[in-house]
Amino acid sequence: MSARPRSLQEFTFFPVVNFMTGPPGVLRNGGIWKSIKRGIIHELKLPAIMTQVLHFVDFNLNEKSFNEWFKDGKTLKDWIIQENPTYSPILFADSGGFKLLYNREYDLSKYQLKATPESVLDLQLKLGADYVASLDYPIPPGLNKEETNERMEKSIMNAVRLMELVYDSHDVDVFPYLAVHGRSYEEIQYYVKRLFNLLEETGFNEYSHYPFGLAIGSMVPIKNHYELIVEIIKALKDTLIEINSDPEKIPIHVFGISGRITPFMYYLGVNSFDSNTYVKAAQNLQFFVSYTQKKKFYMITNRDLDLCPFCNCIRGRNLQKAKKILKSKSYSRYSLHGKEVIKSDIYGIIALHNLSVQLNLIGELKKYNPKSREFKEWLVGYANSDNKLLKVVAKLSTIDEDFIDIATKFKLKLPKLPKGQFYARRISLKRDPTKFDITKTPYSVPPEKRVILILSCTPEKPYSKSTTHKLIFRYLQEHGVNIKKIEKVTLSGMYGPVPQNFEKETSILEYDFVLSSRTPEEQVSLVSTRLKEFLENHARDKWVVAYIGSGAYRKIIQRVQKELKGNISIILLPDESQLRRRVNSEVRKKTHLRTLVATLEKLLNTGTEPF
């Protein structure tokens, strides 16, 4: 029996890596991930990596391939070692809470997986994980109090259950991280006290016998709100001191946060963190040129390259060649730096370079004692030219007067901290399409409205206040379109059609759901049926224009188009041939907006009726 892994002794970054991208082995497939896996396993040989426990569902891994990964008791870690016998990393597996419990669109039954602590731990063990996280219920910003408390309690109970599964068994040699959730100082304080009370009640109060870490979740939605991140981490540390636990003894992990905030997490006593920022940035062709800056890959020059081995692949004339490959066909083969490559390899080079920059930052931070005056001066210098980071320094100055003294020494004026709540809108995760149904609601399109303009729903509520809807209508007004003759109807992934006059209904303001390629057919059918009935009732003497970029919403429009063919005509824009990607951001492009303006002007200025 192997020894249980110890808690981390130094500041550690766990890059998120997707390994199970198809049938085994590790480097058999994966597109950009194939290049990343090769670079990590054979070149960087990173000592610690995280794999998201359910990442394989994003690659549509079938049941047969899934089972092949674990045939004859083989683990994912065994596959990694098989690829490079000199490499055996610490493997951290999260719980998949977001996919399992926040986004219900994943059908895991074919993998014989359930949303239970037992099922998740079983999968984590199959992966060969050294560190495992408890199954948690993420709390999005704005979730109402009742559902927040309900999800907190379930996460706490699952954390305690993980302790039982790990320590009441004789053959589970993993180090458990118990998820912690809260969006404010008070919520974290409540959560941690409640968790520790239950740990004590169940006999896990002797840390030396039952060690564990704490992992802060629900952070990704607030990843750009640095002052709030600081407040949450400090709340956890303060609460550990208050309940007479040694905060230095219990390692603290932060899920999903990296980037410019990293040095401040080091100062606050975070032991480890994970992130996939390095690859997300690469997928958007963002190239890290420093710890705090990035450029579009097409804009970089040889001066922006550093000494990492991945920059060597694109140095000199190879840089222009790499840019040219990115504009070429995806699966064609090219020669670069004496090697045969495909387009995804260039994305992989960018990702691995970005990762190297993040690792260099970690190396520099470790040179300092995080509580030393010297490091605090380093932090102020690091933040000096970035107002967003200076706000973090201002936040820290409220708890550590050294920062005020250092800012004065550097002749810096710290910015004022914003007031008010981070996220005032209340939301609910309890889906109930019956709470609003326009087909059963008294409504009629005003006679002066000649065009029904259908837009897709937005995370921001009311829809009309969203960035996308405001941009569209501002553009229409600026280009002379008579919007008084347009009835705007938003296509909600939850409720179907929502005319503008109903946008401020409580049920509309509080839901938090968008359609995706994984939305169950039952929900897609419900939205389609309601849209069809709505148009049959209200659009027989109107023009109908759907201006939608998202693939999931366009499919519903296309389905209803076919069903109403010959009765009601729906013009779907942008035209399929003009779309680069089927995402909602396409509707903000001026080329598509110009087409929308031209279409609406033609319809509004014609004297004929639709049929």
N, C-alpha and C positions, 0 to 999 in steps of 0.2 A: 504494500500500500504506500503510495507517495505521500510526502509531507504536505501539510496544508500551507498554501502560499502565505507569506507574511505581508503586513501592510506596507505601503510605500514609504520609503525613508526620505525621498527627495522629490522635488517638483518634477512631475512627469506629464508628458503630452501623449495621449492615445489618439493617433490619427485613425479615423474611421476608414475601414477597408472592406469592400464587398468582394468576398471570395467565391461564393456559390452562385456564379453567374450563368450556369448551364451545367451540363454533365461534368463529372470529375475527369481529369485533375485540375489543379489550381490554375495553371497557365493555358488551359485548353480554349478559353473563350473570355468574353467580357468587354470587347471594344476598348474604350479608354481604360477600363479596370484591368484589362490584361496587361497593358503597359505599366500601370501603377503597381500591380502585384509583382511583376518581374523586377521593377526597380527597387521595391521594398525588400523582397526576399533575397535578391542576388547582389544588390549594390549597397543600399542603405543599411540593410540588416537591422532594422529598428528593434530596440529591446522590448517595446511595448506597443501593442496595437489594439484597437477595438473593432469588433465586428457586430453590427446590429443583428440581433438574433433572428429577425424575420426578413432580412434583406433579400432573400431569394425570391420572395413573392413579387418583387419589382421586376424580376427577370423571367416571369412566367415559367418557373421551373416546374416541370411535370412531376407527377408522383413517382414514376420510375426513376428519374434522374435524382430526385431527392433521396430516395432510399439507397441509391448506389453510393452516395457520399458516406453513408454510415454502415455499409455492408460489413459483416463479420466484426462488428464492434469498432471499426475504424472511425477516428474523429477527424474533424476539419484540421485540427492541429497536426495530426499524423500526416495528412496530405501536404501541409506546409513543410514539415520536416522532410518528407519524401522528396520534395522538390529541391530542397537544399539541406542536406544532413548536418551542415555546420550551423544551422539557424533554428533556434527554438525560442520564439518570443513569448513574453507574458501576454496572454490573450484575455481581454475583458469583453464579456458579452452583456449587452443591455437586456432589458426584459421584453422589448417590443410593445410596451404599453401604449404608445401612440397609435400603432397600427391596430392593435387588438381592441383597445378600449376607447380611443378617441375617434378614430376613423373606422366605422363599422363595415366598410365596403370590401374587406378582404375575406374571402372564403377559404378558411384554413382546414376545413373538414377533410379534404383529400390528403392532407399530410398527417391526419389523426392528431391535430393540435387543438387545444382548448384554451380559453382565457382563464386559466387557473394557475396558481403558484406551482403546483406539482407538474403540470404539463410544460410550463416554461422552463423550470429547472431541469427537467429531463432533456429538453432540447439544448440548453446551455451546456449540460454535461456531454451530450453527443458532440458538440462543437469542440470539446476539449478545453473549455474556458478555465482560467485560473481565478479570475474575479467575476462575480455574477451580481446582477442588480435585481432587486425585488420587483415583482409585477406591480406597476403603478398606474394610477389614473391621472393623467396630466390635467392641469387646470388652466384653461385659456384665459387671457385677460378679459375682464368683463363678465365672466360667468356669474350667474346670480348666486346669492348667499346659500340658499337651500341646496343647490346642486354642488356648490363648492364644498360645503361641509360633508355632503354625502360621499364625494369622491375622495376627500381627505381621509375619511374614516376607512374606506375600502383600501386605500393605499397603505394606511397604517396597519390594518389587519393583515394584509398580504406581506408586509415587512416582517411582522412577528412570525407569520407562518413560514417564511423563508428561513428564519433563525431555527425554527423547530426542524425543518427538513434538513438543514445543514448539520446541526449539532446533535440531533437525536438519532442520526444515522452514523454507522461506523465506516462507510465507504464513500462519503461525499467530501472530498478534500478540496474545497474551494473557499475563497475568502468572500463573504457576503457584503454587499453594499446595499444599505436600506435607503430607499428613495424618500426624499423630503420635498414637500410642495408648499408653496405659499407665494403670494404676490405682493406682500407687504411685510413690514417688520412684525406686526401683530399676528399675522397668519402663520409666519414661520415659528414665532414664539409658541403659539398654541399647538402647532403640529408637533414640534420637537418634544414639548412637555408631555403631550398625550402619548407619543411613541415611547418615551422612556418610562412612563408609568406602566404601560402595558408590558414592556420588556421586563420590568422588575416583577410584575405580577406573575409572569410566566417563567421566572427563574433565570433570566439572562442578565441579571444586574452585575455579575462579576466579570468585568471586561477582560481580565487576564485569562479567564477560562473560555470566554465566548467573544472573541474579538470581531469587530465589524467596522465598516466605514459608513459614512453618510454621503448620499449622492443627491445633489440639488437638481430637481427637474423643473419642467414648465418654463425653462429659460429661453428657448429659441424664439418664441413670439416677442420677447423683450430684448433681444440680442443687441439692438441699437440704442437701448436706453440704459446707458452705462451707470448713471447715478442710482437707478433702481437695482441694478445687479449688485452694486456695492452695498446698498442697504440690506439686501436679502442675505448676502454672505455674512455681513457683520451681525445681522440678527441671529443667524445660526451660531456664530462664535459666542456672542453674548449669552445666548440661552444655555449653551453648554457650560459656560462658567457659572451661570445662575443656579443650575441644577447640580452643582458640585461635581461635574465631570471635567476631567482634564482635557481641554480642547486640543492640546498638542498630541494627546494619545489617540484620538479618534481621527483617522484620515478623512478629509473632505474632498469629494469629487464634484465637478460641475459638468452637467451634461450639455453638449452642443454649443459651447461658447468658446471662441478664440478671437484672434485678430488683435486690434489695438488695445483692447481691454486686458490682454494677457498679463502685462507687468503689474497691473493693479491687483489682479487675482493673486499673484505671487506675494505681494505686500500684505494682502489680507489673510494669508495663511492657508490658501487653497493648496492641497497636495497634488491634485491631478485634474485634468480636464480632457475632453475629447472634442473633435470637430471634423467635419468633412468640407470645411471652407476651402481648403486647398484645391479640391477637385471641382467643387461647385464653381469657383472662380474660373478654373481652366475651361469648364464647359461653356462659360460665357466669354472665353478668350481674354480673361484678365490675367495679366502677368505681374507678379509682385516685384517691384523695383526697390523696395525698402521695407522696413518693418511696418510702416504706416501708409505707404503709397502703392498704387497699382496703375498700370497702363493697359490699354487695349493692345493685344499682341501685334496687330498690324502697325501700331505706332512706335514700337520699340526699335532701338538701334543697337549696334554691338556694344555701345557704351552702357547700356542697361543690363547686359549680361554679367553674371558674377562667376565665381570660380567653382561652382557646383558641377559635378560630372554631367549633368543634363544640359547645362548651358554649353558645354563643350561640343555637344552634338549639333548645335545650331549656330556656332560661332562663324564669323567671317561670311563668305558667300553662302554658306548653308542657311543663314537666317532668311535671306530672300527666297531661297529654294523652299524652306519650310512654309513661308507665307503663301507661296504659290501652290504648294500641295494642299493647304487648307481650303483653297478655292477650287480644288479639283474633285474628281469623283471619289466617293467614299471607299470603294473596295479595290481600286486600282493600286498597283504596286509601283513604288518609286525608289530611287537610290538617294540616300542622305547620309553623309559622314561615313561613307564606305559600307553602309548597311541597307538592306531592303526594308522599306517601311510602307505602311498604309496611313491614310489620313488620321485615324484614331491614335496612331503613335505620336503624332505631333501634339494632340491634346494631352496625351500622357506625359510628354516631355514638359509641357507647361505646368501640369499638376505636380510633377515631381520636383520641379524647380521651386514652385510655390511652397511645397512641403519643406524643402531644404531651407528656405528663408525663415519659416516658422521654427524649425529646429535650431537654427543659428540664434534666434532670439532667446530661446530657452537656455542655450549654452551661455549667452551673455548674462542673463539674469542670475544664473547659478553662481556667478563670480561674487555676488553680493549677499550679505546677510540682509534678509528682507526688512528687518526692523532697524537697520543702521541708518545713521544720519546720511552717510554716503549714498545709500540707495535711494533715500527720499529725495536727495538732490538730483540723482539720476532720473527719477520719475518726473520731477518738475521740468528738467531739461528735455526729457522725452516728449512731454506734453506741450512744451513752449509754443510751438507754431500751430497748434490745433485747438481751436476754441472748444470743441466737443470734449477733448481730453482735459482741457483746463477746467471744465465743469466738474470732472471727476476729482481733480485736485481740490477744487473748492468744496466738494462734498467731503473729502478726507480731512480738510482743514477744520471741519466742524467736530471731528473726533480726535484730531492730532494737531496740536498747535505748532508743531515743527514746520508744517507745510505753510503756515502763515509767515513764519520767520524766514523760510527759504524763499518764498515768493517775494517778500520785501527785499531780501538780499539780491535777487535777480531783477528787481524793479518791475515785477509783474503785477498787474491788477487782475485779480481773480474775478471771473464773471459771476453774476448773480444766479442762484439756482432757481429753476422754474418752480412755480407753485401749482397746486391742484393735483387732481388724480391723473395717473398715467392713462387710464382707459375708463372713461365715464359710462360708456354704453353698456347696458346689461344684456347678457345673452343667455340662451339655454341650449343645452346639448340634447335635450329630450325631444326627439323628432316625432312630430305628430302632424301629418299633412291635413288632418281634419280641422285644425285650428283656423285655417282660412281656405276658402274655395270660392273663387269668383263665379263659378258656374252655379252656385247656390246662393249668391248674394245679389240683392237688388242693385242693378247697374245698367247704364246705357251710355253709349258713346255720344257726346253732344253732337247735334246735327252739323254744326259749323266745322267739325273736325273731319277732314277729307282723307287723311292718311293715318293709319295705325302704325307707329314705329315701334318695333320690338327690339329691346336691348337685353343682354343677359344680366343676371343679378351680380351684385358686388359684395365683398365682405363688409364694406362700409354701409351703414344705414343712417338715415333713409337713403335709398339709392341715388336720389337726385343730388345729394350732398357729396357723393363719391367723386373722386378725382376723374374717373373715366366718364361718367355721365355729364358732369359739369363741363369737361373739355369738349365733348361732342356737341352739346347744346350751345356753348359759347361760340364754337366754330360755325354752327348753322346760322346763328344770329349775325355774326360778323360778316357772313357772306350772303346776307339778304334773304334767307329762308324765313317764310312767315310761320313761326312756330305755333302761332295761335290756331293754325289749322291742322296741327299734329297732335294726336293722342298718343302719349308715350305709355307703353306697356312693358313692364319688366318681366322677363321669363325667369321665375324662381325655380331653382332645382328642388326646392321643398314643396312649394304650393302651386306651381304652374304660373299662369298669367297673373300679374299684379298691376292694375292700372295705377297711374300716378297718384290719384286721390286717395288710394288705400295704403300708401307707403308708410304712413305713420301709425298704422294699426300696431298694437302691442305685439301681436303674433309675428308681424313682419319685421319689426325692429329687433326682436330678441333671438331669432333663429340664426344659426351659424353653420351653414352647409352649402356646398357647391357640388354640382355634378362633376363626375370624372369618368374616365374610361372603365373604372371598376364599379361604378354604381350599379346595384342590382337591377335587373330588367323590370322588376315590379315597380320600382320608383320611376324609372325611365318611362314606362308605360303609363303610369299615373299622370306624369307631367304632359306627355304627348296627348293623352285623351282629353285632359282639361284644356289644352291649347286648341285642339281641334274643335271641341264643343264651343269654346269661347269665340272662335272665329266664325263658326257656323251661325252663332247667335248675333254677332255684332259687326261682321265685316262684309256682309253681302253687298253693301253699297259703298264700301271704302276700299282705298288702295292699302295694301299691306306690304311693308318693307321691314325685313329683319336684318339688322346690322350687328353681326355677331362674329367674333373671331374664334372663340373656344370650340374645339372639335366636338365635345360632348353635347353642347347646346345646338351646334349646327346640325348634328345628326337628328335631333328632335325636330328641328325645322324641316329638314329634308324628308323625314318620315311623314309629317303632317302635309307637306307639299304634295306628296304622292297620293295621300288619302283624300285630299280635297281637290285634286286635279279636275278641271272642268267646271268646278263650282266657285272656288275662290283662288285667286292667284296670289302667291307669296313671292316677292322678289327678295332673294337672299344675297346680301352683300357682306363683305367683299366677295367678288367672284372667286370661285374655287381656284381658277388658274392664276389668280393674282396673289394668293396667300403663300408666304414663305413658310410660315408655321401656323398650325391651328391652335393659337393661343389668344386669349382675350386682348393682349397688348396690341395685337394687329390693328384693332379698331382705332387706335390713337395715331396711326400713321397718316400723314397729310395726303398721300396718294389715294388712300382709301376714303378719307374724309371728303376729298374733292369729288370722288365718284358718288358718294352719298348726297352731297349738295346738288350735283347735276341731276341725279335721279329724282330727288324730292322736288326740285324746281320744275322738272318736266311733268311730274304727276300733278302738282298743285296748279300749274298753269294751263293744263289741258281742260277742255270743256266737257270731255266725254266721261262717262261713268265706267267703273271697272268692268262691268258686264252689262 
